[in-house]
Amino acid sequence: MLKGYTVINYATKRQLLDDFMAGKRIKVYPPNGMQHHSGNGGVMIEGPIEPGLELPRWYAYARIENFVIKSIT
């Protein structure tokens, strides 16, 4: 399972889900410049991304197409 982050640094999973349900286009990027990812398929999203924060506060599994979230669980 590949890991990814959203372009918007959501503080909570609820904020991510609210934007997704509102129809916003949410882009995902792979960490550490993993350009070999096709941008399609499953990805484990985590957040928020903060310097000095060792562990993410939330996780979500998403299906993406062209690095845009199409479904979240």
Beta strands, then each sheet from edge to edge (+ up, - down):
strand 1: 2-6
strand 2: 28-29
strand 3: 41-47
strand 4: 58-65
strand 5: 68-72
sheet 1: 2+ 1- 3- 4+ 5-
end
